[in-house]
Amino acid sequence: QALDSSSAAMAPLAIVEDGREAERPQVPYSLEVASYAEIFQDAEPYLLDLFAATCWDTAEQPTLETAMQFWEHVRAQNPSPLPPPGTVASRPDSAEGAAGARPGTATSLRPSTPRRPPKPWSSEDRLSFRSLRFGAAAASCLALQLKGRNVTRIDLGNNQLGDNAAAAIASLIHALPKLKSLLLAGNILGPAGVKEIATSELESNETLEHLALGEPKRQRPNYVTTEGLQALLLSLARNARRKMASLELSCTALRADAGKALADFLETDSVLTSLDVSGNCFTSEGISTLLPACAKLKRLDIAETSCRGELIHAKLCDLLQKTEALAELSIAYNLLEPRPLRRIARALSSCAPLLTLNMAGTGMETEGVIALADGLVNSQVSNLRDLDISENNISETEAAVHVAKIIAQTKLQSLRLNRNPLGDAGVCELADALGSEPCPPLQSLELGSCRVAHLGASMIFMALRENPMLLTLRLSDNLLDDMLDITLVEALHHIQQLHLDSNRLSHRKLSKIAELCARNRHRVRTKEPRALGKQIKSLLPQETMLKQHKLQAAKDSAEVFVRVSAQSIAGEELRQLRLGMMKSAKQTEQKIATLEATLLQRRDYLDSIKDALAETARASEIEIAEKTEVLTQKENQLSDLQARVTDLEAQLARRRAQHPKLLAEIREEISAALPKTEELKAQEEEMRRELKALQDKSLIGFKP
């Protein structure tokens, strides 16, 4: 049923490699599902549908053998605690488990009874489906079946995902709400597919932090080109809430014009911190355009980009001097000439945040190694921890001496010198540095393909006997054979990884060396637990006493706490009392100051009143004098008036005596005038009538 449902959802057409559309051969997918279900019975249910979709993508007829191979590949990439289906043997699933097993012992084929019910295979939060020939149908099936799951990382590298699968990839991103890392390297995506993924999903995605469209040394890279890159960067720039901090574009057919697009994006972006453009033909022009905009990055990989040191060293040095974040830099497999390399070495030694540096295959030779060593040894700010200078034709003893200085006088923890013809003489110089005092902090040293023979290896092993820091040593592909003294290796009690493959050593010696390394790893893993166990046993008798002391200490602490609390309460009350007294005293002082100020004001007011009263008294005396003088004058006037009144009264008496006579005369005159008045009134009336007649006659109006 699962196979039928998957096949029904598939389209009847597929795009072949030359771009032409051709009909798929009709494959009889309606088979018996019981056998296939038995293969995937311990797996996630969706793997059966995924297998059917993969068969549709590859136009192959499903068989039990291919189903078993598919399940084995998926299970190998996503380990589970269960053995493979159809077997009863138990075997380690990881390289660490294989290394930990003692060689020469056979694995038991007898099935063991589990103590608890077997758990189903679980994807947890990471999934890997590399090299399974997935196409559009398989990607669509994954998007449908994994929808809503808590998958944070999914690897779909080295499949057959082309532009026709872009919509399915976008759906897969949308279906996983917690997806943080997506790996699509080694597919056949083109600009159109990248643009569709970017515009349909990356413009709004808020969880994806890492996107890998390429990996170094891919035989079949994604053909992203500058067109696809511009579409991708435009979508990322439009997404203000994105979290994508890492972008891998290795081997994606980018050219020099892509440097301008990346530089324009990085100048305005503050989220992206890791950029890998290795394996692209940027040339010196593109790299020179890109470097000034990389000051905010923490990781930058421009390896194998066809740039030259004499054309980019100025921009690279400016970047190393300005950056405050760059912790990992790779400029491997680019030709750096000796003269610009000296300036680059000085800039590298002054770059404090730089921790990892890859300069493999840059043509350093002796002069470049000397310049780099002098810069790192004399630097006061360098914090370099990981250095790769493989494939630089380092063969002279003088160069080895300066590499030894780097080991002994810097904080370097990992050094890779693979494929440099150092020979025994150069390795002896390194051995002297490893055996020096104080012990250098180097933890990993790789000397693969360095033409090391027995003398050089013996010197290295003798130097490492008293060196507890170096844990990993690689001497692969050298000139060692069974003449190597195995007792020197047995004396190495601290080395945990010793790689001697691709030498002329017998399998017996290699197995013994593997056992010694496994023993050392086991001792390191168990040393601390054993020491802790002994310490626990020695401390057990003291634990009871400690508990008693703790109990007594708890009681004492409780009593002390009570007393301290009481003291604190009393102190607080005393403090509050003092504060109250200080507050009352302050208030009293303020009141006294207020009353004194008021009294002073009233005294001033009283003085002003006294002055006013004195002035008023003087004014009153003057006014009284003036009034007295006026009164005297008035009294004189009154006396005069009284005299005149007396005269007037006498005159009035005379007039009163004369008055009746005058009154009688006036009355007589009035009586005589009355008849004359009547006569005058009659004359007036006559004259009015005459006037009226004259008016009527002359038609002239006169106002009355």
C-alpha positions as CSV (number, residue, x, y, z in Angstrom):
1,Q,0.0,0.0,0.0
2,A,2.9,2.4,0.8
3,L,4.5,1.6,-2.5
4,D,1.3,2.2,-4.4
5,S,0.6,5.5,-2.6
6,S,4.1,6.7,-3.3
7,S,4.0,5.7,-7.0
8,A,0.6,7.3,-7.5
9,A,1.9,10.6,-6.4
10,M,4.8,10.6,-8.9
11,A,4.7,12.4,-12.2
12,P,5.0,10.3,-15.4
13,L,7.9,12.3,-16.7
14,A,11.6,12.8,-15.7
15,I,14.4,15.0,-17.0
16,V,17.4,13.0,-18.3
17,E,20.9,14.3,-18.0
18,D,21.0,15.9,-21.5
19,G,18.0,18.1,-20.5
20,R,15.4,16.3,-22.7
21,E,12.2,15.0,-21.2
22,A,11.5,11.3,-21.8
23,E,8.9,9.0,-20.5
24,R,9.8,6.8,-17.7
25,P,9.6,3.0,-18.3
26,Q,6.5,1.6,-16.8
27,V,7.7,-0.2,-13.7
28,P,5.4,-2.7,-11.9
29,Y,5.4,-1.1,-8.5
30,S,2.4,-3.1,-7.3
31,L,4.4,-5.9,-5.6
32,E,3.9,-7.7,-2.4
33,V,4.6,-5.3,0.4
34,A,5.0,-7.9,3.1
35,S,8.6,-8.7,2.3
36,Y,9.6,-5.0,2.1
37,A,7.7,-4.2,5.3
38,E,9.7,-7.0,7.0
39,I,13.0,-5.3,5.9
40,F,11.9,-1.9,7.3
41,Q,10.1,-3.3,10.4
42,D,12.7,-1.8,12.8
43,A,12.9,1.5,10.9
44,E,10.7,4.6,10.7
45,P,7.5,3.9,8.8
46,Y,8.3,6.5,6.2
47,L,11.5,4.8,5.0
48,L,9.4,2.3,2.9
49,D,7.7,5.2,1.1
50,L,11.1,6.9,0.7
51,F,12.5,3.7,-0.9
52,A,9.6,3.6,-3.3
53,A,10.1,7.3,-4.2
54,T,13.8,6.6,-4.8
55,C,13.0,3.8,-7.1
56,W,10.7,6.1,-9.0
57,D,13.5,8.8,-9.2
58,T,16.0,6.3,-10.6
59,A,13.5,4.4,-12.8
60,E,14.5,1.1,-11.3
61,Q,12.4,-1.8,-10.4
62,P,12.4,-2.3,-6.6
63,T,13.8,-5.6,-5.3
64,L,14.4,-7.0,-1.9
65,E,18.2,-6.7,-2.5
66,T,18.0,-3.0,-3.3
67,A,15.6,-2.5,-0.4
68,M,18.1,-4.1,2.0
69,Q,21.0,-2.0,0.5
70,F,18.9,1.1,0.9
71,W,18.2,0.3,4.5
72,E,21.8,-0.5,5.2
73,H,22.9,2.8,3.8
74,V,20.4,4.8,5.7
75,R,21.2,2.9,8.9
76,A,24.9,3.4,8.5
77,Q,24.4,7.1,8.2
78,N,21.9,7.3,11.1
79,P,23.2,4.7,13.7
80,S,20.7,3.0,16.0
81,P,21.1,0.7,18.9
82,L,19.6,-2.3,17.0
83,P,21.5,-4.7,14.8
84,P,20.9,-4.7,11.0
85,P,17.7,-6.5,9.9
86,G,18.0,-10.1,9.1
87,T,21.1,-10.7,11.2
88,V,21.8,-11.7,14.8
89,A,25.4,-10.6,15.1
90,S,26.2,-7.5,17.1
91,R,28.9,-5.3,15.7
92,P,30.1,-1.7,16.5
93,D,28.4,0.9,14.4
94,S,31.1,3.6,14.7
95,A,34.8,3.8,14.1
96,E,35.4,4.4,17.8
97,G,33.7,1.1,18.7
98,A,35.7,-0.7,16.1
99,A,38.9,0.8,17.4
100,G,38.0,-0.1,20.9
101,A,37.5,-3.8,20.1
102,R,40.5,-6.0,20.6
103,P,41.7,-7.3,17.2
104,G,41.9,-11.0,16.7
105,T,38.7,-11.8,18.8
106,A,35.7,-13.0,17.0
107,T,32.3,-11.5,17.5
108,S,29.7,-13.8,19.0
109,L,26.9,-14.9,16.6
110,R,24.7,-16.1,19.3
111,P,21.7,-13.9,19.8
112,S,21.5,-12.3,23.2
113,T,18.2,-11.8,25.0
114,P,17.6,-8.1,25.5
115,R,16.8,-6.9,29.0
116,R,14.2,-4.5,27.8
117,P,11.9,-4.4,24.7
118,P,13.9,-3.2,21.6
119,K,13.4,0.4,20.7
120,P,12.5,1.4,17.1
121,W,15.0,3.2,15.0
122,S,14.8,6.9,15.7
123,S,16.0,9.8,13.6
124,E,16.4,12.0,16.7
125,D,17.3,15.5,15.6
126,R,19.8,14.8,12.8
127,L,19.2,13.0,9.5
128,S,21.7,12.0,6.8
129,F,20.7,10.7,3.4
130,R,23.9,11.0,1.4
131,S,24.6,9.2,-1.9
132,L,21.1,7.6,-2.1
133,R,20.3,8.9,-5.6
134,F,17.4,11.0,-4.3
135,G,15.4,13.0,-6.8
136,A,12.3,15.2,-6.8
137,A,10.0,12.4,-5.7
138,A,12.2,11.4,-2.7
139,A,12.5,15.0,-1.6
140,S,8.7,15.4,-1.8
141,C,8.3,12.2,0.2
142,L,10.6,13.5,2.9
143,A,8.8,16.8,3.1
144,L,5.5,15.0,3.5
145,Q,6.6,12.3,5.9
146,L,8.8,14.5,8.1
147,K,6.4,17.4,8.4
148,G,6.4,18.9,11.9
149,R,9.3,16.8,13.3
150,N,12.1,18.2,15.4
151,V,14.9,17.6,12.9
152,T,17.6,20.2,13.2
153,R,20.0,19.0,10.6
154,I,19.5,17.1,7.3
155,D,22.2,16.1,4.8
156,L,21.1,15.4,1.2
157,G,24.5,15.6,-0.3
158,N,25.7,13.7,-3.3
159,N,22.2,12.9,-4.7
160,Q,20.4,13.7,-7.9
161,L,18.4,16.8,-6.8
162,G,18.2,19.1,-9.7
163,D,16.1,22.2,-10.6
164,N,13.0,20.1,-10.8
165,A,13.4,19.2,-7.1
166,A,13.7,22.8,-5.9
167,A,10.1,23.1,-5.0
168,A,10.3,19.8,-3.0
169,I,13.4,21.1,-1.2
170,A,11.6,24.3,-0.3
171,S,8.7,22.3,1.0
172,L,11.1,20.2,3.1
173,I,12.6,23.4,4.6
174,H,9.1,24.7,5.3
175,A,7.9,21.3,6.8
176,L,10.7,21.2,9.4
177,P,10.0,24.0,11.9
178,K,13.3,23.5,13.8
179,L,15.7,22.9,10.9
180,K,19.0,24.7,11.4
181,S,21.4,23.0,9.0
182,L,20.7,21.9,5.4
183,L,23.4,20.3,3.2
184,L,22.8,20.1,-0.5
185,A,26.3,19.7,-1.8
186,G,27.1,17.3,-4.7
187,N,23.7,17.6,-6.4
188,I,22.8,19.0,-9.8
189,L,21.1,22.2,-8.7
190,G,21.4,25.2,-11.1
191,P,20.6,28.9,-10.9
192,A,16.9,28.4,-11.5
193,G,16.6,25.8,-8.7
194,V,18.6,28.0,-6.2
195,K,16.4,31.0,-7.1
196,E,13.2,29.0,-6.5
197,I,14.4,27.8,-3.1
198,A,15.5,31.3,-2.2
199,T,12.4,33.1,-3.2
200,S,9.9,30.6,-2.0
201,E,11.3,29.8,1.4
202,L,14.5,31.6,2.4
203,E,12.9,35.1,2.2
204,S,10.7,34.1,5.2
205,N,12.6,31.4,7.0
206,E,13.6,32.3,10.6
207,T,15.3,29.1,11.8
208,L,17.8,28.0,9.2
209,E,21.4,28.8,10.3
210,H,23.6,26.9,7.9
211,L,23.2,26.2,4.2
212,A,25.8,24.2,2.3
213,L,25.5,24.3,-1.5
214,G,29.0,22.9,-2.1
215,E,31.8,21.0,-0.5
216,P,35.5,21.0,-1.4
217,K,36.7,18.6,-4.1
218,R,33.3,17.6,-5.3
219,Q,33.2,15.6,-8.5
220,R,29.7,16.8,-9.3
221,P,29.2,20.3,-8.0
222,N,26.0,22.3,-8.0
223,Y,26.1,24.8,-10.9
224,V,24.9,27.8,-8.9
225,T,26.8,30.5,-10.8
226,T,26.7,34.2,-10.1
227,E,23.0,34.4,-11.2
228,G,21.9,31.9,-8.6
229,L,24.1,33.5,-6.0
230,Q,22.6,36.9,-6.6
231,A,19.1,35.5,-6.2
232,L,20.1,33.8,-3.0
233,L,21.7,36.9,-1.5
234,L,18.7,39.1,-2.5
235,S,16.3,36.8,-0.7
236,L,18.5,36.7,2.4
237,A,18.7,40.5,2.4
238,R,14.9,40.8,2.2
239,N,14.5,38.5,5.3
240,A,15.1,40.8,8.3
241,R,14.4,38.0,10.8
242,R,16.7,35.4,9.3
243,K,19.3,33.5,11.4
244,M,21.5,32.1,8.6
245,A,25.0,32.7,9.8
246,S,26.9,30.1,7.7
247,L,27.0,29.8,3.9
248,E,29.1,27.2,2.0
249,L,29.5,27.9,-1.7
250,S,32.5,25.7,-2.4
251,C,32.8,24.4,-6.0
252,T,29.6,26.1,-7.2
253,A,30.9,27.5,-10.5
254,L,31.3,31.1,-9.2
255,R,33.4,33.6,-11.1
256,A,35.1,37.0,-10.4
257,D,31.8,38.9,-10.7
258,A,30.4,36.9,-7.7
259,G,33.0,38.7,-5.5
260,K,31.1,42.1,-6.1
261,A,27.8,40.5,-5.3
262,L,29.1,39.0,-2.0
263,A,30.9,42.2,-1.1
264,D,27.7,44.3,-1.6
265,F,25.8,41.9,0.6
266,L,28.4,41.6,3.4
267,E,28.7,45.4,3.7
268,T,25.1,45.8,4.9
269,D,24.7,42.4,6.6
270,S,25.5,41.6,10.2
271,V,24.1,38.1,10.5
272,L,26.4,36.0,8.3
273,T,29.6,35.0,10.1
274,S,30.9,32.1,8.1
275,L,31.6,32.0,4.3
276,D,33.2,29.3,2.2
277,V,33.9,30.1,-1.5
278,S,36.7,27.7,-2.0
279,G,37.1,25.8,-5.2
280,N,35.7,28.7,-7.4
281,C,37.5,30.6,-10.0
282,F,37.2,34.0,-8.4
283,T,40.7,35.0,-9.5
284,S,42.6,37.8,-7.8
285,E,40.1,40.4,-9.1
286,G,37.1,38.8,-7.4
287,I,39.0,38.0,-4.1
288,S,40.3,41.6,-4.0
289,T,36.8,42.9,-4.3
290,L,35.5,40.5,-1.6
291,L,38.1,40.8,1.1
292,P,37.4,44.4,2.3
293,A,33.8,43.4,3.1
294,C,34.8,40.4,5.3
295,A,35.8,42.2,8.5
296,K,32.7,41.0,10.3
297,L,33.1,37.3,9.4
298,K,34.4,34.7,11.9
299,R,35.3,32.1,9.3
300,L,36.5,32.7,5.7
301,D,37.6,30.1,3.2
302,I,39.1,31.3,-0.1
303,A,41.1,28.2,-0.8
304,E,41.8,27.3,-4.4
305,T,40.3,30.4,-5.9
306,S,43.0,31.1,-8.5
307,C,44.3,34.2,-6.7
308,R,47.9,35.3,-6.4
309,G,49.6,36.8,-3.4
310,E,51.1,39.7,-5.2
311,L,47.6,40.9,-6.3
312,I,45.7,40.3,-3.1
313,H,48.2,40.8,-0.3
314,A,47.3,44.4,0.3
315,K,43.6,43.7,0.7
316,L,44.3,40.6,2.8
317,C,46.7,42.5,5.2
318,D,44.1,45.3,5.6
319,L,41.5,42.7,6.5
320,L,43.7,41.0,9.1
321,Q,44.6,44.4,10.7
322,K,41.0,45.6,10.9
323,T,39.0,42.5,11.8
324,E,38.0,41.8,15.4
325,A,36.1,38.6,14.7
326,L,38.0,36.5,12.1
327,A,38.9,33.2,13.9
328,E,39.4,30.8,11.0
329,L,41.0,31.6,7.7
330,S,41.9,29.4,4.7
331,I,44.0,30.6,1.8
332,A,45.2,27.2,0.8
333,Y,46.1,26.2,-2.8
334,N,46.7,29.7,-3.9
335,L,50.1,30.9,-5.1
336,L,51.6,33.2,-2.6
337,E,55.0,34.6,-3.7
338,P,57.8,35.0,-1.2
339,R,57.8,38.9,-1.1
340,P,54.0,39.3,-0.5
341,L,54.1,36.3,1.9
342,R,56.4,38.2,4.2
343,R,53.9,41.0,4.6
344,I,51.0,38.5,4.9
345,A,53.0,36.7,7.7
346,R,53.4,40.0,9.6
347,A,49.7,40.7,9.3
348,L,48.8,37.2,10.4
349,S,51.0,37.5,13.5
350,S,49.2,40.7,14.5
351,C,45.7,39.3,14.1
352,A,44.7,38.5,17.7
353,P,41.3,36.8,17.0
354,L,42.8,34.3,14.5
355,L,42.8,30.8,15.8
356,T,42.9,28.5,12.7
357,L,45.0,29.1,9.6
358,N,45.2,26.9,6.5
359,M,48.1,27.7,4.2
360,A,48.5,24.3,2.5
361,G,49.7,24.3,-1.0
362,T,50.6,28.0,-1.1
363,G,54.2,27.5,-2.3
364,M,55.8,28.8,0.9
365,E,59.0,26.8,0.8
366,T,61.8,27.8,3.1
367,E,61.6,31.6,2.8
368,G,57.9,31.7,3.5
369,V,58.2,29.3,6.5
370,I,61.0,31.5,8.0
371,A,58.8,34.7,7.6
372,L,55.8,33.0,9.1
373,A,57.8,31.6,12.0
374,D,59.5,34.9,12.8
375,G,56.1,36.6,12.8
376,L,54.4,34.1,15.1
377,V,57.3,33.7,17.5
378,N,57.9,37.4,17.9
379,S,54.1,38.3,18.1
380,Q,52.7,39.4,21.5
381,V,49.1,39.1,20.5
382,S,48.9,36.0,18.3
383,N,46.5,33.3,19.6
384,L,46.9,30.8,16.7
385,R,45.9,27.3,17.7
386,D,45.6,25.3,14.4
387,L,48.1,25.6,11.5
388,D,48.1,23.7,8.2
389,I,51.2,24.2,6.0
390,S,51.0,20.9,4.1
391,E,52.2,20.6,0.5
392,N,54.6,23.5,0.6
393,N,57.7,21.7,-0.5
394,I,59.4,22.2,2.9
395,S,62.5,20.2,2.6
396,E,65.5,22.2,4.0
397,T,66.7,21.8,7.5
398,E,66.5,25.5,8.1
399,A,62.8,25.5,7.4
400,A,62.4,22.6,9.8
401,V,64.3,24.5,12.5
402,H,61.8,27.4,12.2
403,V,58.9,25.0,12.3
404,A,60.4,23.7,15.5
405,K,60.4,27.3,16.9
406,I,56.7,27.6,16.1
407,I,56.1,24.4,18.0
408,A,58.2,25.3,21.1
409,Q,57.6,29.0,21.4
410,T,53.9,29.5,20.4
411,K,50.5,28.4,21.7
412,L,49.9,26.1,18.7
413,Q,47.9,23.0,19.5
414,S,47.5,21.4,16.0
415,L,50.1,21.4,13.2
416,R,49.8,19.7,9.8
417,L,52.9,19.2,7.7
418,N,51.6,16.5,5.4
419,R,53.3,16.0,2.0
420,N,56.4,18.0,2.8
421,P,59.7,16.2,2.1
422,L,61.2,16.9,5.5
423,G,63.1,13.6,5.8
424,D,64.7,12.4,8.9
425,A,66.8,15.5,9.4
426,G,63.8,17.8,9.5
427,V,61.8,15.4,11.7
428,C,64.7,15.3,14.2
429,E,64.5,19.1,14.5
430,L,60.8,18.7,15.3
431,A,61.6,16.0,17.8
432,D,63.9,18.3,19.7
433,A,61.2,20.9,19.9
434,L,58.7,18.3,21.2
435,G,61.1,17.1,23.9
436,S,62.0,20.6,25.1
437,E,61.2,22.2,28.4
438,P,58.7,23.5,29.2
439,C,56.6,21.0,27.3
440,P,55.0,22.6,24.2
441,P,51.2,22.7,24.1
442,L,51.0,20.9,20.8
443,Q,48.3,18.2,20.9
444,S,48.2,17.0,17.3
445,L,51.0,16.6,14.7
446,E,50.5,15.3,11.2
447,L,53.6,14.2,9.2
448,G,52.0,12.1,6.4
449,S,54.0,11.6,3.3
450,C,57.1,13.4,4.7
451,R,59.7,10.7,3.8
452,V,60.2,9.8,7.4
453,A,62.3,6.7,8.0
454,H,63.3,4.8,11.1
455,L,65.7,7.4,12.4
456,G,63.1,10.2,12.3
457,A,60.3,8.1,13.7
458,S,62.6,6.9,16.5
459,M,63.5,10.4,17.4
460,I,59.9,11.5,17.5
461,F,58.9,8.5,19.7
462,M,61.8,9.1,22.1
463,A,60.8,12.8,22.4
464,L,57.2,11.9,23.1
465,R,58.0,9.6,26.0
466,E,58.0,12.5,28.5
467,N,55.5,14.7,26.5
468,P,52.0,14.4,28.0
469,M,50.5,17.0,25.7
470,L,50.7,15.4,22.3
471,L,47.8,13.0,21.8
472,T,47.6,12.5,18.1
473,L,50.5,11.7,15.7
474,R,50.1,10.9,12.0
475,L,53.0,9.2,10.2
476,S,51.0,7.7,7.3
477,D,52.6,7.0,3.9
478,N,56.2,7.2,5.0
479,L,59.2,4.9,4.8
480,L,58.6,2.8,7.8
481,D,58.7,-1.0,7.8
482,D,59.1,-3.8,10.3
483,M,62.6,-2.6,11.3
484,L,60.8,-0.1,13.5
485,D,61.5,-0.7,17.2
486,I,58.1,-1.4,18.7
487,T,59.5,-0.9,22.2
488,L,59.7,2.8,21.5
489,V,56.0,2.9,20.7
490,E,55.2,0.8,23.9
491,A,56.9,3.5,25.9
492,L,54.4,6.1,24.8
493,H,51.9,6.2,27.6
494,H,50.2,9.4,26.6
495,I,49.6,9.0,22.8
496,Q,46.0,8.2,22.0
497,Q,46.0,8.2,18.2
498,L,49.0,7.0,16.2
499,H,48.4,6.6,12.4
500,L,51.0,4.5,10.7
501,D,48.9,3.3,7.7
502,S,50.3,3.2,4.2
503,N,53.7,2.2,5.5
504,R,55.5,-1.1,5.0
505,L,54.5,-2.3,8.5
506,S,53.0,-5.8,9.0
507,H,49.5,-6.2,10.1
508,R,50.7,-7.7,13.4
509,K,52.6,-4.6,14.3
510,L,49.8,-2.3,13.2
511,S,47.4,-4.3,15.4
512,K,49.8,-4.1,18.3
513,I,50.2,-0.3,17.9
514,A,46.4,0.0,17.7
515,E,46.1,-2.0,21.0
516,L,48.6,0.3,22.6
517,C,46.7,3.4,21.6
518,A,43.4,1.8,22.7
519,R,45.1,1.0,26.0
520,N,46.2,4.6,26.4
521,R,42.7,5.8,25.6
522,H,41.2,3.4,28.0
523,R,43.6,4.4,30.7
524,V,42.8,8.1,30.1
525,R,39.1,7.3,30.3
526,T,39.4,5.2,33.4
527,K,42.3,6.9,35.2
528,E,40.2,9.7,36.5
529,P,37.3,7.5,37.6
530,R,39.7,5.1,39.4
531,A,41.4,8.0,41.1
532,L,38.0,9.3,42.1
533,G,37.0,5.9,43.3
534,K,40.0,5.6,45.6
535,Q,39.5,9.1,46.8
536,I,35.8,8.3,47.6
537,K,36.9,5.2,49.5
538,S,39.4,7.2,51.5
539,L,36.8,9.8,52.2
540,L,34.0,7.5,53.3
541,P,35.1,7.3,56.9
542,Q,35.3,11.1,57.0
543,E,31.8,11.4,55.5
544,T,30.1,10.4,58.7
545,M,32.2,12.8,60.7
546,L,31.5,15.4,58.1
547,K,27.7,14.8,58.5
548,Q,28.0,15.1,62.3
549,H,30.0,18.3,61.9
550,K,27.6,19.6,59.4
551,L,24.7,18.8,61.8
552,Q,26.5,20.6,64.6
553,A,27.5,23.3,62.3
554,A,23.8,23.6,61.3
555,K,22.8,23.9,64.9
556,D,25.5,26.4,65.5
557,S,24.5,28.2,62.4
558,A,20.9,28.3,63.6
559,E,21.9,29.7,66.9
560,V,24.3,32.2,65.3
561,F,21.5,33.1,62.9
562,V,19.1,33.7,65.8
563,R,21.6,35.8,67.6
564,V,22.7,37.6,64.5
565,S,19.0,38.1,63.7
566,A,18.4,39.5,67.2
567,Q,21.5,41.7,66.9
568,S,20.3,42.8,63.5
569,I,16.9,43.6,64.9
570,A,18.3,45.5,67.8
571,G,20.7,47.3,65.5
572,E,17.9,48.1,63.2
573,E,15.8,49.4,66.1
574,L,18.8,51.4,67.4
575,R,19.3,52.7,63.9
576,Q,15.7,53.7,63.6
577,L,15.8,55.3,67.1
578,R,18.9,57.3,66.1
579,L,17.3,58.2,62.9
580,G,14.2,59.4,64.8
581,M,16.3,61.4,67.2
582,M,18.2,62.9,64.4
583,K,15.0,63.6,62.6
584,S,13.5,65.2,65.7
585,A,16.6,67.3,66.4
586,K,16.7,68.4,62.8
587,Q,13.0,69.3,62.9
588,T,13.6,71.2,66.2
589,E,16.6,73.0,64.7
590,Q,14.4,73.9,61.8
591,K,11.6,75.2,64.0
592,I,14.1,77.3,66.1
593,A,15.6,78.7,63.0
594,T,12.1,79.5,61.7
595,L,11.1,81.2,65.0
596,E,14.4,83.1,65.1
597,A,13.9,84.3,61.6
598,T,10.3,85.2,62.4
599,L,11.4,87.1,65.6
600,L,14.0,88.9,63.6
601,Q,11.4,89.9,61.0
602,R,9.1,91.1,63.8
603,R,11.9,93.1,65.4
604,D,12.6,94.7,62.1
605,Y,8.9,95.4,61.8
606,L,8.7,96.9,65.3
607,D,11.6,99.2,64.5
608,S,10.0,100.3,61.3
609,I,6.7,101.0,63.3
610,K,8.6,103.0,65.9
611,D,10.2,105.1,63.2
612,A,6.8,105.5,61.5
613,L,5.3,106.6,64.9
614,A,8.1,109.1,65.5
615,E,7.7,110.5,62.1
616,T,3.9,110.6,62.6
617,A,4.3,112.4,65.9
618,R,6.5,115.0,64.3
619,A,4.1,115.4,61.5
620,S,1.2,115.7,64.0
621,E,3.0,118.4,66.1
622,I,3.6,120.4,62.9
623,E,0.0,119.8,61.9
624,I,-1.3,120.8,65.4
625,A,0.7,124.0,65.2
626,E,-0.6,124.7,61.8
627,K,-4.2,123.9,62.9
628,T,-3.8,126.1,66.0
629,E,-2.7,128.9,63.8
630,V,-5.6,128.3,61.5
631,L,-7.9,128.1,64.5
632,T,-6.7,131.4,65.8
633,Q,-7.3,132.9,62.4
634,K,-10.7,131.2,62.3
635,E,-11.6,132.6,65.7
636,N,-10.6,136.1,64.6
637,Q,-12.7,135.6,61.5
638,L,-15.5,134.3,63.7
639,S,-15.3,137.4,65.9
640,D,-15.5,139.5,62.7
641,L,-18.4,137.5,61.5
642,Q,-20.2,137.7,64.8
643,A,-19.8,141.5,64.6
644,R,-21.1,141.4,61.1
645,V,-23.9,139.1,62.1
646,T,-24.9,141.6,64.8
647,D,-24.9,144.3,62.1
648,L,-26.9,142.1,59.8
649,E,-29.4,141.2,62.5
650,A,-30.0,144.9,63.2
651,Q,-30.3,145.5,59.5
652,L,-32.7,142.5,59.2
653,A,-34.8,143.9,62.0
654,R,-35.0,147.2,60.1
655,R,-35.9,145.4,56.9
656,R,-38.5,143.4,58.7
657,A,-40.1,146.6,59.8
658,Q,-39.9,147.9,56.2
659,H,-41.1,144.7,54.5
660,P,-44.9,144.9,54.9
661,K,-44.9,148.3,53.3
662,L,-42.9,147.1,50.3
663,L,-45.1,144.0,50.0
664,A,-48.2,146.1,49.9
665,E,-46.7,148.3,47.2
666,I,-45.7,145.3,45.1
667,R,-49.2,143.8,45.4
668,E,-50.7,147.1,44.2
669,E,-48.4,147.1,41.2
670,I,-49.5,143.5,40.4
671,S,-53.1,144.4,40.7
672,A,-52.7,147.3,38.3
673,A,-50.8,145.2,35.8
674,L,-53.4,142.4,35.6
675,P,-55.9,144.4,33.3
676,K,-53.1,145.5,31.1
677,T,-52.1,141.8,30.8
678,E,-55.6,140.8,29.5
679,E,-55.4,143.6,27.0
680,L,-52.0,142.4,25.7
681,K,-53.3,138.8,25.4
682,A,-56.2,140.0,23.2
683,Q,-53.8,142.0,21.0
684,E,-51.6,138.9,20.7
685,E,-54.6,136.8,19.6
686,E,-55.5,139.5,17.0
687,M,-52.1,139.6,15.6
688,R,-52.0,135.8,15.3
689,R,-55.1,135.8,13.2
690,E,-53.8,138.6,11.0
691,L,-50.6,136.6,10.5
692,K,-52.5,133.5,9.6
693,A,-54.4,135.4,7.0
694,L,-51.2,136.8,5.5
695,Q,-49.8,133.3,5.4
696,D,-52.7,131.9,3.5
697,K,-52.6,134.8,1.1
698,S,-48.9,134.6,0.4
699,L,-48.6,130.8,0.6
700,I,-45.6,131.3,2.7
701,G,-45.1,129.0,5.7
702,F,-43.7,130.4,8.8
703,K,-42.7,128.3,11.7
704,P,-44.6,129.2,14.8
